[in-house]
């Protein structure tokens, strides 16, 4: 991927994990591994904020959303933004920006063990990272809504295997396309689903908990039965070979105190998606 801007957003306040503070180190190291591109680090508050209307740390998240939006205004037209989080909430503004460019020609492929389709009323944790996709569909909390919402028929959930009851109901009611892990062992079903949206461009969101935790446990909310690295990389490469890449995000890496094994996995992902990782 050439002509890219690497945007590091080490936000942790949107996570519901008790180990969320590790996302700061994860974002910094993962951004270092991306081999090419201009780099921009978005300034992030260190502390927690105040809860409001069922959303934890809502005031901090709003300030950081504005900061990400401002950083995106400085990305030259035609360049691809690689957003490195941090929790999944960092991807609201980048998807919003891709929508402003591509409109209904955009599909969003959401690689995640979870659907992230809760509202403040339905969320069991109040953590915004479990609400961000719902917000992108236009049902977000005050202050954390996109300027333009995404149509549900332009979304493909990929690898989601832990959905709350309200999320399952929404997927069925709104006709959100959903591919389980077993259907991602080859790219054809995913490509067919994205083609069915009518999109010409694709935005790729990757929460690293989509991987099987036996392979990559360095996430806050691991779920068994996830993807292999090869299946994840193969799926994304198949997408970018057929569709214009509108942007990509890698999120939810909680760097541990002994990161050797997890970093080896990250290098395989980065090498597969971007070329040889920086050393």
ZASE-368753 format. One record per residue (C-alpha): residue number from 0; chain; x, y, z. Coordinates in steps of 0.1 Angstrom, whole numbers, padded with zeros to 4 digits. Layout:
@nr: NUM kette: A xx: X yy: Y zz: Z
...
END
This chain:
@nr: 0 kette: A xx: 0000 yy: 0000 zz: 0000
@nr: 1 kette: A xx: 0016 yy: 0032 zz: -0011
@nr: 2 kette: A xx: 0007 yy: 0068 zz: -0005
@nr: 3 kette: A xx: -0004 yy: 0063 zz: 0030
@nr: 4 kette: A xx: -0006 yy: 0082 zz: 0063
@nr: 5 kette: A xx: -0001 yy: 0063 zz: 0095
@nr: 6 kette: A xx: -0023 yy: 0079 zz: 0122
@nr: 7 kette: A xx: -0015 yy: 0067 zz: 0157
@nr: 8 kette: A xx: -0044 yy: 0071 zz: 0182
@nr: 9 kette: A xx: -0035 yy: 0055 zz: 0215
@nr: 10 kette: A xx: -0070 yy: 0059 zz: 0230
@nr: 11 kette: A xx: -0078 yy: 0035 zz: 0258
@nr: 12 kette: A xx: -0108 yy: 0052 zz: 0274
@nr: 13 kette: A xx: -0133 yy: 0036 zz: 0251
@nr: 14 kette: A xx: -0124 yy: 0001 zz: 0262
@nr: 15 kette: A xx: -0142 yy: -0019 zz: 0289
@nr: 16 kette: A xx: -0112 yy: -0041 zz: 0297
@nr: 17 kette: A xx: -0095 yy: -0038 zz: 0330
@nr: 18 kette: A xx: -0062 yy: -0039 zz: 0312
@nr: 19 kette: A xx: -0072 yy: -0011 zz: 0288
@nr: 20 kette: A xx: -0041 yy: 0010 zz: 0297
@nr: 21 kette: A xx: -0020 yy: -0014 zz: 0278
@nr: 22 kette: A xx: -0035 yy: -0001 zz: 0246
@nr: 23 kette: A xx: -0012 yy: 0029 zz: 0248
@nr: 24 kette: A xx: 0019 yy: 0008 zz: 0244
@nr: 25 kette: A xx: 0002 yy: -0014 zz: 0219
@nr: 26 kette: A xx: -0006 yy: 0015 zz: 0196
@nr: 27 kette: A xx: 0028 yy: 0030 zz: 0198
@nr: 28 kette: A xx: 0046 yy: -0002 zz: 0190
@nr: 29 kette: A xx: 0022 yy: -0013 zz: 0162
@nr: 30 kette: A xx: 0025 yy: 0021 zz: 0145
@nr: 31 kette: A xx: 0063 yy: 0017 zz: 0146
@nr: 32 kette: A xx: 0060 yy: -0016 zz: 0127
@nr: 33 kette: A xx: 0042 yy: -0001 zz: 0097
@nr: 34 kette: A xx: 0070 yy: 0001 zz: 0071
@nr: 35 kette: A xx: 0060 yy: 0031 zz: 0050
@nr: 36 kette: A xx: 0040 yy: 0063 zz: 0051
@nr: 37 kette: A xx: 0040 yy: 0097 zz: 0068
@nr: 38 kette: A xx: 0032 yy: 0095 zz: 0105
@nr: 39 kette: A xx: 0010 yy: 0115 zz: 0127
@nr: 40 kette: A xx: 0004 yy: 0110 zz: 0164
@nr: 41 kette: A xx: -0029 yy: 0123 zz: 0178
@nr: 42 kette: A xx: -0025 yy: 0137 zz: 0213
@nr: 43 kette: A xx: -0045 yy: 0117 zz: 0238
@nr: 44 kette: A xx: -0056 yy: 0125 zz: 0274
@nr: 45 kette: A xx: -0038 yy: 0103 zz: 0299
@nr: 46 kette: A xx: -0066 yy: 0100 zz: 0324
@nr: 47 kette: A xx: -0102 yy: 0088 zz: 0325
@nr: 48 kette: A xx: -0131 yy: 0111 zz: 0321
@nr: 49 kette: A xx: -0167 yy: 0114 zz: 0332
@nr: 50 kette: A xx: -0195 yy: 0091 zz: 0323
@nr: 51 kette: A xx: -0226 yy: 0106 zz: 0307
@nr: 52 kette: A xx: -0259 yy: 0090 zz: 0295
@nr: 53 kette: A xx: -0245 yy: 0055 zz: 0299
@nr: 54 kette: A xx: -0211 yy: 0060 zz: 0282
@nr: 55 kette: A xx: -0180 yy: 0057 zz: 0302
@nr: 56 kette: A xx: -0154 yy: 0085 zz: 0298
@nr: 57 kette: A xx: -0177 yy: 0103 zz: 0274
@nr: 58 kette: A xx: -0162 yy: 0138 zz: 0277
@nr: 59 kette: A xx: -0126 yy: 0125 zz: 0270
@nr: 60 kette: A xx: -0138 yy: 0105 zz: 0241
@nr: 61 kette: A xx: -0156 yy: 0135 zz: 0226
@nr: 62 kette: A xx: -0124 yy: 0156 zz: 0228
@nr: 63 kette: A xx: -0103 yy: 0129 zz: 0212
@nr: 64 kette: A xx: -0129 yy: 0124 zz: 0184
@nr: 65 kette: A xx: -0125 yy: 0161 zz: 0176
@nr: 66 kette: A xx: -0087 yy: 0157 zz: 0176
@nr: 67 kette: A xx: -0088 yy: 0127 zz: 0152
@nr: 68 kette: A xx: -0111 yy: 0146 zz: 0129
@nr: 69 kette: A xx: -0087 yy: 0175 zz: 0129
@nr: 70 kette: A xx: -0058 yy: 0152 zz: 0121
@nr: 71 kette: A xx: -0077 yy: 0137 zz: 0092
@nr: 72 kette: A xx: -0082 yy: 0172 zz: 0076
@nr: 73 kette: A xx: -0044 yy: 0172 zz: 0071
@nr: 74 kette: A xx: -0043 yy: 0140 zz: 0051
@nr: 75 kette: A xx: -0038 yy: 0149 zz: 0014
@nr: 76 kette: A xx: -0065 yy: 0138 zz: -0010
@nr: 77 kette: A xx: -0058 yy: 0105 zz: -0026
@nr: 78 kette: A xx: -0037 yy: 0091 zz: 0003
@nr: 79 kette: A xx: -0048 yy: 0062 zz: 0024
@nr: 80 kette: A xx: -0051 yy: 0065 zz: 0061
@nr: 81 kette: A xx: -0039 yy: 0036 zz: 0082
@nr: 82 kette: A xx: -0054 yy: 0042 zz: 0117
@nr: 83 kette: A xx: -0036 yy: 0025 zz: 0145
@nr: 84 kette: A xx: -0054 yy: 0022 zz: 0179
@nr: 85 kette: A xx: -0061 yy: 0021 zz: 0207
@nr: 86 kette: A xx: -0097 yy: 0009 zz: 0212
@nr: 87 kette: A xx: -0122 yy: 0004 zz: 0183
@nr: 88 kette: A xx: -0137 yy: 0038 zz: 0190
@nr: 89 kette: A xx: -0108 yy: 0055 zz: 0172
@nr: 90 kette: A xx: -0123 yy: 0043 zz: 0139
@nr: 91 kette: A xx: -0154 yy: 0065 zz: 0140
@nr: 92 kette: A xx: -0138 yy: 0096 zz: 0124
@nr: 93 kette: A xx: -0117 yy: 0076 zz: 0098
@nr: 94 kette: A xx: -0149 yy: 0057 zz: 0086
@nr: 95 kette: A xx: -0168 yy: 0090 zz: 0086
@nr: 96 kette: A xx: -0141 yy: 0106 zz: 0064
@nr: 97 kette: A xx: -0142 yy: 0076 zz: 0040
@nr: 98 kette: A xx: -0179 yy: 0081 zz: 0037
@nr: 99 kette: A xx: -0175 yy: 0117 zz: 0029
@nr: 100 kette: A xx: -0153 yy: 0107 zz: -0001
@nr: 101 kette: A xx: -0171 yy: 0076 zz: -0014
@nr: 102 kette: A xx: -0207 yy: 0079 zz: -0001
@nr: 103 kette: A xx: -0228 yy: 0049 zz: -0011
@nr: 104 kette: A xx: -0200 yy: 0035 zz: -0031
@nr: 105 kette: A xx: -0183 yy: 0025 zz: 0002
@nr: 106 kette: A xx: -0186 yy: -0008 zz: 0021
@nr: 107 kette: A xx: -0173 yy: -0014 zz: 0056
@nr: 108 kette: A xx: -0158 yy: -0047 zz: 0065
@nr: 109 kette: A xx: -0157 yy: -0051 zz: 0103
@nr: 110 kette: A xx: -0132 yy: -0078 zz: 0113
@nr: 111 kette: A xx: -0139 yy: -0082 zz: 0150
@nr: 112 kette: A xx: -0149 yy: -0110 zz: 0175
@nr: 113 kette: A xx: -0177 yy: -0087 zz: 0186
@nr: 114 kette: A xx: -0203 yy: -0068 zz: 0166
@nr: 115 kette: A xx: -0199 yy: -0034 zz: 0184
@nr: 116 kette: A xx: -0236 yy: -0027 zz: 0178
@nr: 117 kette: A xx: -0247 yy: -0018 zz: 0213
@nr: 118 kette: A xx: -0263 yy: 0014 zz: 0224
@nr: 119 kette: A xx: -0258 yy: 0030 zz: 0258
@nr: 120 kette: A xx: -0291 yy: 0015 zz: 0269
@nr: 121 kette: A xx: -0282 yy: -0020 zz: 0258
@nr: 122 kette: A xx: -0244 yy: -0020 zz: 0266
@nr: 123 kette: A xx: -0235 yy: -0042 zz: 0296
@nr: 124 kette: A xx: -0204 yy: -0022 zz: 0302
@nr: 125 kette: A xx: -0209 yy: 0013 zz: 0290
@nr: 126 kette: A xx: -0177 yy: 0011 zz: 0270
@nr: 127 kette: A xx: -0179 yy: 0029 zz: 0237
@nr: 128 kette: A xx: -0158 yy: 0004 zz: 0218
@nr: 129 kette: A xx: -0188 yy: -0019 zz: 0220
@nr: 130 kette: A xx: -0210 yy: 0009 zz: 0205
@nr: 131 kette: A xx: -0189 yy: 0024 zz: 0177
@nr: 132 kette: A xx: -0204 yy: 0004 zz: 0147
@nr: 133 kette: A xx: -0239 yy: 0012 zz: 0160
@nr: 134 kette: A xx: -0229 yy: 0049 zz: 0161
@nr: 135 kette: A xx: -0217 yy: 0046 zz: 0125
@nr: 136 kette: A xx: -0251 yy: 0034 zz: 0116
@nr: 137 kette: A xx: -0266 yy: 0066 zz: 0130
@nr: 138 kette: A xx: -0276 yy: 0054 zz: 0165
@nr: 139 kette: A xx: -0247 yy: 0069 zz: 0185
@nr: 140 kette: A xx: -0247 yy: 0087 zz: 0218
@nr: 141 kette: A xx: -0247 yy: 0125 zz: 0218
@nr: 142 kette: A xx: -0213 yy: 0138 zz: 0210
@nr: 143 kette: A xx: -0201 yy: 0105 zz: 0195
@nr: 144 kette: A xx: -0221 yy: 0104 zz: 0163
@nr: 145 kette: A xx: -0207 yy: 0106 zz: 0128
@nr: 146 kette: A xx: -0214 yy: 0136 zz: 0105
@nr: 147 kette: A xx: -0228 yy: 0111 zz: 0080
@nr: 148 kette: A xx: -0242 yy: 0077 zz: 0089
@nr: 149 kette: A xx: -0235 yy: 0044 zz: 0071
@nr: 150 kette: A xx: -0263 yy: 0023 zz: 0056
@nr: 151 kette: A xx: -0266 yy: -0011 zz: 0073
@nr: 152 kette: A xx: -0267 yy: -0028 zz: 0039
@nr: 153 kette: A xx: -0231 yy: -0016 zz: 0033
@nr: 154 kette: A xx: -0217 yy: -0034 zz: 0064
@nr: 155 kette: A xx: -0202 yy: -0069 zz: 0065
@nr: 156 kette: A xx: -0194 yy: -0083 zz: 0099
@nr: 157 kette: A xx: -0164 yy: -0107 zz: 0095
@nr: 158 kette: A xx: -0154 yy: -0132 zz: 0122
@nr: 159 kette: A xx: -0179 yy: -0119 zz: 0149
@nr: 160 kette: A xx: -0187 yy: -0147 zz: 0173
@nr: 161 kette: A xx: -0198 yy: -0130 zz: 0205
@nr: 162 kette: A xx: -0229 yy: -0110 zz: 0200
@nr: 163 kette: A xx: -0252 yy: -0097 zz: 0227
@nr: 164 kette: A xx: -0290 yy: -0105 zz: 0222
@nr: 165 kette: A xx: -0298 yy: -0070 zz: 0212
@nr: 166 kette: A xx: -0270 yy: -0071 zz: 0186
@nr: 167 kette: A xx: -0282 yy: -0104 zz: 0172
@nr: 168 kette: A xx: -0317 yy: -0089 zz: 0168
@nr: 169 kette: A xx: -0303 yy: -0058 zz: 0151
@nr: 170 kette: A xx: -0283 yy: -0079 zz: 0126
@nr: 171 kette: A xx: -0315 yy: -0098 zz: 0117
@nr: 172 kette: A xx: -0337 yy: -0067 zz: 0116
@nr: 173 kette: A xx: -0315 yy: -0045 zz: 0096
@nr: 174 kette: A xx: -0302 yy: -0073 zz: 0073
@nr: 175 kette: A xx: -0265 yy: -0068 zz: 0082
@nr: 176 kette: A xx: -0243 yy: -0092 zz: 0064
@nr: 177 kette: A xx: -0224 yy: -0115 zz: 0087
@nr: 178 kette: A xx: -0197 yy: -0141 zz: 0080
@nr: 179 kette: A xx: -0186 yy: -0165 zz: 0107
@nr: 180 kette: A xx: -0150 yy: -0176 zz: 0111
@nr: 181 kette: A xx: -0157 yy: -0209 zz: 0093
@nr: 182 kette: A xx: -0166 yy: -0190 zz: 0061
@nr: 183 kette: A xx: -0135 yy: -0169 zz: 0061
@nr: 184 kette: A xx: -0111 yy: -0198 zz: 0055
@nr: 185 kette: A xx: -0112 yy: -0187 zz: 0018
@nr: 186 kette: A xx: -0120 yy: -0152 zz: 0004
@nr: 187 kette: A xx: -0148 yy: -0161 zz: -0020
@nr: 188 kette: A xx: -0177 yy: -0157 zz: 0004
@nr: 189 kette: A xx: -0164 yy: -0124 zz: 0017
@nr: 190 kette: A xx: -0159 yy: -0110 zz: -0018
@nr: 191 kette: A xx: -0193 yy: -0121 zz: -0028
@nr: 192 kette: A xx: -0209 yy: -0103 zz: 0002
@nr: 193 kette: A xx: -0190 yy: -0071 zz: -0005
@nr: 194 kette: A xx: -0200 yy: -0073 zz: -0042
@nr: 195 kette: A xx: -0236 yy: -0076 zz: -0031
@nr: 196 kette: A xx: -0234 yy: -0042 zz: -0014
@nr: 197 kette: A xx: -0228 yy: -0026 zz: -0048
@nr: 198 kette: A xx: -0197 yy: -0009 zz: -0034
@nr: 199 kette: A xx: -0166 yy: 0002 zz: -0053
@nr: 200 kette: A xx: -0145 yy: 0009 zz: -0023
@nr: 201 kette: A xx: -0139 yy: -0008 zz: 0010
@nr: 202 kette: A xx: -0129 yy: 0004 zz: 0044
@nr: 203 kette: A xx: -0113 yy: -0024 zz: 0065
@nr: 204 kette: A xx: -0116 yy: -0023 zz: 0103
@nr: 205 kette: A xx: -0095 yy: -0049 zz: 0122
@nr: 206 kette: A xx: -0099 yy: -0055 zz: 0159
@nr: 207 kette: A xx: -0071 yy: -0080 zz: 0167
@nr: 208 kette: A xx: -0095 yy: -0100 zz: 0189
@nr: 209 kette: A xx: -0108 yy: -0114 zz: 0156
@nr: 210 kette: A xx: -0078 yy: -0137 zz: 0158
@nr: 211 kette: A xx: -0079 yy: -0169 zz: 0178
@nr: 212 kette: A xx: -0065 yy: -0161 zz: 0213
@nr: 213 kette: A xx: -0043 yy: -0192 zz: 0211
@nr: 214 kette: A xx: -0025 yy: -0173 zz: 0184
@nr: 215 kette: A xx: -0028 yy: -0138 zz: 0197
@nr: 216 kette: A xx: -0039 yy: -0134 zz: 0233
@nr: 217 kette: A xx: -0028 yy: -0097 zz: 0237
@nr: 218 kette: A xx: -0063 yy: -0082 zz: 0236
@nr: 219 kette: A xx: -0087 yy: -0071 zz: 0263
@nr: 220 kette: A xx: -0117 yy: -0092 zz: 0253
@nr: 221 kette: A xx: -0105 yy: -0125 zz: 0238
@nr: 222 kette: A xx: -0130 yy: -0149 zz: 0223
@nr: 223 kette: A xx: -0122 yy: -0185 zz: 0214
@nr: 224 kette: A xx: -0125 yy: -0199 zz: 0179
@nr: 225 kette: A xx: -0111 yy: -0170 zz: 0160
@nr: 226 kette: A xx: -0093 yy: -0165 zz: 0127
@nr: 227 kette: A xx: -0058 yy: -0176 zz: 0118
@nr: 228 kette: A xx: -0033 yy: -0149 zz: 0107
@nr: 229 kette: A xx: -0032 yy: -0165 zz: 0072
@nr: 230 kette: A xx: -0070 yy: -0163 zz: 0069
@nr: 231 kette: A xx: -0071 yy: -0127 zz: 0080
@nr: 232 kette: A xx: -0043 yy: -0115 zz: 0057
@nr: 233 kette: A xx: -0057 yy: -0135 zz: 0028
@nr: 234 kette: A xx: -0092 yy: -0120 zz: 0033
@nr: 235 kette: A xx: -0079 yy: -0084 zz: 0034
@nr: 236 kette: A xx: -0056 yy: -0088 zz: 0005
@nr: 237 kette: A xx: -0084 yy: -0103 zz: -0016
@nr: 238 kette: A xx: -0105 yy: -0072 zz: -0008
@nr: 239 kette: A xx: -0078 yy: -0048 zz: -0017
@nr: 240 kette: A xx: -0071 yy: -0066 zz: -0049
@nr: 241 kette: A xx: -0107 yy: -0061 zz: -0061
@nr: 242 kette: A xx: -0119 yy: -0029 zz: -0044
@nr: 243 kette: A xx: -0104 yy: 0005 zz: -0039
@nr: 244 kette: A xx: -0091 yy: 0007 zz: -0003
@nr: 245 kette: A xx: -0107 yy: 0037 zz: 0014
@nr: 246 kette: A xx: -0088 yy: 0032 zz: 0047
@nr: 247 kette: A xx: -0078 yy: 0005 zz: 0071
@nr: 248 kette: A xx: -0075 yy: 0003 zz: 0109
@nr: 249 kette: A xx: -0057 yy: -0020 zz: 0133
@nr: 250 kette: A xx: -0070 yy: -0018 zz: 0168
@nr: 251 kette: A xx: -0071 yy: -0033 zz: 0203
@nr: 252 kette: A xx: -0035 yy: -0045 zz: 0207
@nr: 253 kette: A xx: -0027 yy: -0046 zz: 0245
@nr: 254 kette: A xx: 0010 yy: -0049 zz: 0246
@nr: 255 kette: A xx: 0022 yy: -0072 zz: 0274
@nr: 256 kette: A xx: 0053 yy: -0071 zz: 0295
@nr: 257 kette: A xx: 0068 yy: -0099 zz: 0275
@nr: 258 kette: A xx: 0057 yy: -0092 zz: 0239
@nr: 259 kette: A xx: 0080 yy: -0114 zz: 0219
@nr: 260 kette: A xx: 0054 yy: -0140 zz: 0207
@nr: 261 kette: A xx: 0027 yy: -0114 zz: 0201
@nr: 262 kette: A xx: 0051 yy: -0092 zz: 0182
@nr: 263 kette: A xx: 0060 yy: -0121 zz: 0159
@nr: 264 kette: A xx: 0023 yy: -0124 zz: 0150
@nr: 265 kette: A xx: 0021 yy: -0087 zz: 0144
@nr: 266 kette: A xx: 0050 yy: -0088 zz: 0121
@nr: 267 kette: A xx: 0033 yy: -0115 zz: 0100
@nr: 268 kette: A xx: 0002 yy: -0094 zz: 0098
@nr: 269 kette: A xx: 0021 yy: -0062 zz: 0089
@nr: 270 kette: A xx: 0043 yy: -0080 zz: 0064
@nr: 271 kette: A xx: 0012 yy: -0095 zz: 0047
@nr: 272 kette: A xx: -0007 yy: -0063 zz: 0045
@nr: 273 kette: A xx: 0020 yy: -0036 zz: 0041
@nr: 274 kette: A xx: 0053 yy: -0053 zz: 0031
@nr: 275 kette: A xx: 0082 yy: -0060 zz: 0054
@nr: 276 kette: A xx: 0077 yy: -0046 zz: 0089
@nr: 277 kette: A xx: 0101 yy: -0020 zz: 0103
@nr: 278 kette: A xx: 0126 yy: -0035 zz: 0127
END
